Each structure stands twice: as structure tokens, then as C-alpha cells.
Amino acid sequence: MNTNSDKVMDLSEAVRRYVAEGCHISIGGFTLNRNPMAAVYEIIRQRIKGLHLYAHSNGQGMDELVGGGCLAKLEIAYGGTGRFASTCIRFKKAVQEGSLQVEDYSNYQMTLRFLAGAMGVPFLPTRSGLGTDIIEKWGFSREMRKADPRLPDYKLRVVENPFGSWGDAEKLVLVPAIHTDVAIVHVQKADRQGTARIEGLPFTDVEQIKASKHVILTCEELADTDEMRQNPDLNQIPFFCVDAVVHVPFGAYPTACYRYYDYDPAYLSDYSKYAQKDESFKTYLEKFVYGVSNHREFSELAGKERLQSIKADPRTGYAVNLDRR
Amino acid sequence: MDYSPREMMAIAAAREIRDGDIVFCGTGISMLAAMAGKHISAPNSVIFFETGAIDSQLEEVPLAVADPRVMFRTSVNGSLADAFATMQNRFTGAHVVGILGAAQIDRYGNLNSTVIGDYEKPAVRFSGSGGAADVASFVNRTIIFMQHEKRKFVQKLDYMTSAGWLDGPEGRKNAGLGGGGPWAVVTNMAVMGFEEETKEMYLREYYPGVTPRQVLDKTGFEIDISRARETPPPTPRELKILREQCDPQKLILG
């Protein structure tokens, strides 16, 4: 909750202020779309460790945070980036090596968990996952849960329908609310106070924002409040949820930002190659993350031509006939 | 006319889609099957994605369910919460067909897309459920894509990510799940269905050039092959639509 009128700051300051070692965080977007990549790289650059990430299907952002050594724990539904990595490579490696504690949910369960956090209720019911190992197998042990006040004592609970046969459901799964320290979301437009607009699919970003104590927004365009309020029906994020507004053109790059730019197939393919081996991934981090001081320098590495090739076509919102092989 | 096993798979699955179905699809070949179904025989089917895009006008193949290509000229760009509600809503849910894939499947159509080995110390880690467990819990019919290999058609899953018929005809009811469940398993060799009585997988169709015996050899459990018939090969029209309208860049057909 923050009613200040001007929350604009630069990204390194926003991350320093709101993302500390051991924080519980979530990031917006989905697989290869609108991940807050500028903020992800800044977190890696600031060498922040021990984060607890809650994700439904954050592909690229999640995998880079894993690869950058920033995460200790991960609650997740899906770790993949479509055709570029059916399973995110650094994620796969970290789980197989046991260097990352992971607990599995489904996308809808994670969505409801964020929604419960946003609503201020301890849990929400669903039928999703009944009969499966998502309920049976816990990634975080009972002892670990007891010892950590930030974790609920149970992963999920199955209960009889307290309303009897009402709603044609005999049993329900209760999914516990998520409360994060900070949510980081990239949007197309925001004003200086934090009123913000997502174009295209919002995924679960709005619920994630409302379930979080603090919120960092990065935006393609910093808009006048006047402009944002002429069409308030198009806005989803009320300013008082937001703590920091950071103007970062190409802030989701190399993932896509609808109506602004496509994902960069060449970058994502190269990433998949770098990610295969520890040694080559180190080279990747040195060049693309530690080797630059901010996201502008990072996007300059791609070069004007590459950025031009992914520029969204105004009719479709993506780059038509982009070479995606 | 020449065609690849992948093309046969996409067309075999497309034939399972009925006009008026709301088709939930994932990435890769399932997206292609949904597009082919719509263009070939089910013009009033609706393609929708767990990311919230409803009736996407797919001018180009999306490479992920969050690809900006799914957002173009939709009816509504909703949220994940909206998408999963559509699958279980009492008015829309019964019309939803889900297309899924997995690393392992058992005789009841239960799926593993999470780990090989122990959950705590997996030998191989996969992407995890995503929306698959949700779809499998909610929708009326699921069509499952698999590569036909013994290590994928297993007696016992290493991890059950998504519920099929669980342990038989009463499985879903006992667990508290709704009425629908696995409908067809489409592989690079064959199409399997599920017995009405036992909910066990059986061989329904084998592709031209494949024998039922070969299918058995690639399946890690016994399946009934007594009712199997040969799949009609793709027609020139089906192939033309698949190649020219669905994946002209060969991003998924390869």
C-alpha cells in the first residue's frame, strides 16, 4: 500500500530497495511472454541470493534466476519455454542436482493461491488435482514447514464438501494463500504514480500484484496520468498497490511484449545452447548479465537490426513472418 | 501421397475434434491438431488456451501458449483464472476437449509430466503440470499425444501429475472428480481408446504400415488389439490444409 504521487526510480534502486536476500517473490508473465527480464537481470547482477520464488509458468525469467544462483526455493506449476526449451534447462539441472528445493502445483492451483492472497482469505477450494501426486507428494517436508513461519503447515488439504452435495462436488482441495514480499511485473504503460495497463493477456499478474506487500512495475512507456485516466477501463492495476515505477523500454526482452515486440527466437535459441553446460552458462552470464551495467546496454548487445526484426506489427501485435526456426 | 508420422498424428487427433467443441490446447503438435480440426471438419470449434485467449485467430503457429500470436483477434483476452473457470463452469465445461501430452502414461490414461525417479531426488526432471492437471481434472474428454515407446507406456507411473481414469471405472468418482476423462491416445503408430466397462486402454486404430503386433511391442502393458482397424490415411485435402494453412513454415511438422 503506497499512495505517493511519484514512484519513478531507476531499476537498480528499486531492486536494492525491495528485493533482499531470502525474500519471497513472484514475477509476472508466462513462459516467453512479458517476463520482467530487465528486473530479473538486475537481481542477478546485484547477486541477491536465497530467494523464494512462486511461479505458475514463468519460463525464461524463472530459469535465469535459477541459473543466476538467486533462488533457494521454488513453488512452481510449469518450467518450460515452449519450443525453445520443453523443460527449462537450468531449472532441470538444478532440480536433478538437488541444489534447488522445489514443490509442484498446477497452474490453476497457483492462480487460486495468488487470488487467495489478493482476497485476504487463507485458502480457496478447487477440484483440481484430486487423486494425483500433486496432493500426495510434498517438496517441502512437514518439519521444514513447521520450522518456517512463512510456510503453511500443509501443502494442500483435501476436505469433504461442507455444503454436502451442493455444487456436485463431494471433495475439494484447499490451496493455501500466497503472500509475497515483492511482485515484479512488466507492463506496457504506467504513470508515475503506478496506475498501470497490461495489453494482451494479463495472465495472473493482477492477482500476483495484489497478493504482494510491495510491487515493482517496469514499463515500456511512462504515460501521463491524464492519458491513463481518459480510458480507465483499460487499466487493471490501481496505483496504491505499486511501490516503484521504472521506465524500461524492452524491459521484457528477450521475451515478448504484446503490441511492442515479439520474443527473440535467436536469443532464446542461443540461451538454450549456453544453458546446457555450467561452463558455457558462466560465459553467458559474464557476457549478457554481469558484462553490462543495465538493460539498455544489454539490449544494445542484440543490435538495432535484431530489435527491429522483432518489432510488433501494428495490426497483429507481433512480428509477422519473423524467422522463428 | 507421401506423409510423415507427425502429419498422420496431427490429422488423427484433428479427426477426434467435433464441431462445436471448445478445444483447450497446449504447445506443439496439440496446437496444430486443434488448428487442423477447425480447418478440416469442425469449423465451429473454438480454440482456447489456458493463458486466457479465447477463439484465437491463428494466422501463424504459436510456439508457446503465451505466444503473442494467441492474443490476436480473440473474442476475449482473459486471465488464467478465467480460462480454468471455463473448463469447469457447468454451462461451458461439458463442451471442453483438452489436448495433453506427457512423458509417461499408464493403462488408465493417468499421466506423468513431472519426474522420472523419486520426486525428492529425480533422475530426470520435466516441466511439471502447467495446466495439465487442471484440464485432466475438469474437462469432459481429453485427447493425449504420446510417442509410442515402452518406457513411456508403463505399468506404473513414477509420478501422477494428471488424473486419467485413476484405478478404473470408479476411480474418478471416488477421488471426487467430475464425469469426463481420457478419450483417445494418439501416438506416432496408433490411436488407443478406453474400454467403456473397465476404462482400460485398448487399440482402436493402427496407422497404415504399422501392425497391431508392433504396437503391442512398444507398449509396456497388455492392451486388447482384437477390435483394431487400420486408420484411413490422410486425404489430400487434409494434408493440404495441414501443410498450407496450419504450419506453412514447418515449425512443428519439421
Boltz contact constraints between the chains, C-beta under 6 A:
constraints:
  - contact:
      token1: [A, 30]
      token2: [B, 51]
      max_distance: 6.0
  - contact:
      token1: [A, 30]
      token2: [B, 66]
      max_distance: 6.0
  - contact:
      token1: [A, 31]
      token2: [B, 64]
      max_distance: 6.0
  - contact:
      token1: [A, 31]
      token2: [B, 66]
      max_distance: 6.0
  - contact:
      token1: [A, 32]
      token2: [B, 64]
      max_distance: 6.0
  - contact:
      token1: [A, 33]
      token2: [B, 66]
      max_distance: 6.0
  - contact:
      token1: [A, 57]
      token2: [B, 130]
      max_distance: 6.0
  - contact:
      token1: [A, 77]
      token2: [B, 128]
      max_distance: 6.0
  - contact:
      token1: [A, 77]
      token2: [B, 129]
      max_distance: 6.0
  - contact:
      token1: [A, 77]
      token2: [B, 130]
      max_distance: 6.0
  - contact:
      token1: [A, 78]
      token2: [B, 127]
      max_distance: 6.0
  - contact:
      token1: [A, 78]
      token2: [B, 128]
      max_distance: 6.0
  - contact:
      token1: [A, 78]
      token2: [B, 130]
      max_distance: 6.0
  - contact:
      token1: [A, 79]
      token2: [B, 127]
      max_distance: 6.0
  - contact:
      token1: [A, 79]
      token2: [B, 128]
      max_distance: 6.0
  - contact:
      token1: [A, 80]
      token2: [B, 127]
      max_distance: 6.0
  - contact:
      token1: [A, 82]
      token2: [B, 27]
      max_distance: 6.0
  - contact:
      token1: [A, 82]
      token2: [B, 63]
      max_distance: 6.0
  - contact:
      token1: [A, 82]
      token2: [B, 64]
      max_distance: 6.0
  - contact:
      token1: [A, 83]
      token2: [B, 63]
      max_distance: 6.0
  - contact:
      token1: [A, 87]
      token2: [B, 126]
      max_distance: 6.0
  - contact:
      token1: [A, 87]
      token2: [B, 127]
      max_distance: 6.0
  - contact:
      token1: [A, 92]
      token2: [B, 125]
      max_distance: 6.0
  - contact:
      token1: [A, 95]
      token2: [B, 125]
      max_distance: 6.0
  - contact:
      token1: [A, 96]
      token2: [B, 125]
      max_distance: 6.0
  - contact:
      token1: [A, 104]
      token2: [B, 114]
      max_distance: 6.0
  - contact:
      token1: [A, 104]
      token2: [B, 128]
      max_distance: 6.0
  - contact:
      token1: [A, 106]
      token2: [B, 129]
      max_distance: 6.0
  - contact:
      token1: [A, 106]
      token2: [B, 133]
      max_distance: 6.0
  - contact:
      token1: [A, 106]
      token2: [B, 134]
      max_distance: 6.0
  - contact:
      token1: [A, 107]
      token2: [B, 130]
      max_distance: 6.0
  - contact:
      token1: [A, 107]
      token2: [B, 131]
      max_distance: 6.0
  - contact:
      token1: [A, 108]
      token2: [B, 84]
      max_distance: 6.0
  - contact:
      token1: [A, 108]
      token2: [B, 134]
      max_distance: 6.0
  - contact:
      token1: [A, 111]
      token2: [B, 80]
      max_distance: 6.0
  - contact:
      token1: [A, 111]
      token2: [B, 81]
      max_distance: 6.0
  - contact:
      token1: [A, 127]
      token2: [B, 137]
      max_distance: 6.0
  - contact:
      token1: [A, 128]
      token2: [B, 134]
      max_distance: 6.0
  - contact:
      token1: [A, 128]
      token2: [B, 137]
      max_distance: 6.0
  - contact:
      token1: [A, 129]
      token2: [B, 133]
      max_distance: 6.0
  - contact:
      token1: [A, 130]
      token2: [B, 175]
      max_distance: 6.0
  - contact:
      token1: [A, 130]
      token2: [B, 176]
      max_distance: 6.0
  - contact:
      token1: [A, 130]
      token2: [B, 177]
      max_distance: 6.0
  - contact:
      token1: [A, 131]
      token2: [B, 163]
      max_distance: 6.0
  - contact:
      token1: [A, 131]
      token2: [B, 166]
      max_distance: 6.0
  - contact:
      token1: [A, 131]
      token2: [B, 175]
      max_distance: 6.0
  - contact:
      token1: [A, 132]
      token2: [B, 133]
      max_distance: 6.0
  - contact:
      token1: [A, 132]
      token2: [B, 160]
      max_distance: 6.0
  - contact:
      token1: [A, 132]
      token2: [B, 163]
      max_distance: 6.0
  - contact:
      token1: [A, 133]
      token2: [B, 159]
      max_distance: 6.0
  - contact:
      token1: [A, 133]
      token2: [B, 160]
      max_distance: 6.0
  - contact:
      token1: [A, 134]
      token2: [B, 133]
      max_distance: 6.0
  - contact:
      token1: [A, 137]
      token2: [B, 119]
      max_distance: 6.0
  - contact:
      token1: [A, 170]
      token2: [B, 176]
      max_distance: 6.0
  - contact:
      token1: [A, 171]
      token2: [B, 176]
      max_distance: 6.0
  - contact:
      token1: [A, 200]
      token2: [B, 71]
      max_distance: 6.0
  - contact:
      token1: [A, 200]
      token2: [B, 77]
      max_distance: 6.0
  - contact:
      token1: [A, 201]
      token2: [B, 51]
      max_distance: 6.0
  - contact:
      token1: [A, 201]
      token2: [B, 52]
      max_distance: 6.0
  - contact:
      token1: [A, 201]
      token2: [B, 53]
      max_distance: 6.0
  - contact:
      token1: [A, 201]
      token2: [B, 71]
      max_distance: 6.0
  - contact:
      token1: [A, 201]
      token2: [B, 77]
      max_distance: 6.0
  - contact:
      token1: [A, 202]
      token2: [B, 79]
      max_distance: 6.0
  - contact:
      token1: [A, 203]
      token2: [B, 80]
      max_distance: 6.0
  - contact:
      token1: [A, 204]
      token2: [B, 80]
      max_distance: 6.0
  - contact:
      token1: [A, 256]
      token2: [B, 68]
      max_distance: 6.0
  - contact:
      token1: [A, 258]
      token2: [B, 68]
      max_distance: 6.0
  - contact:
      token1: [A, 258]
      token2: [B, 71]
      max_distance: 6.0
  - contact:
      token1: [A, 316]
      token2: [B, 72]
      max_distance: 6.0
  - contact:
      token1: [A, 317]
      token2: [B, 68]
      max_distance: 6.0
  - contact:
      token1: [A, 317]
      token2: [B, 72]
      max_distance: 6.0
  - contact:
      token1: [A, 318]
      token2: [B, 68]
      max_distance: 6.0
  - contact:
      token1: [A, 318]
      token2: [B, 69]
      max_distance: 6.0
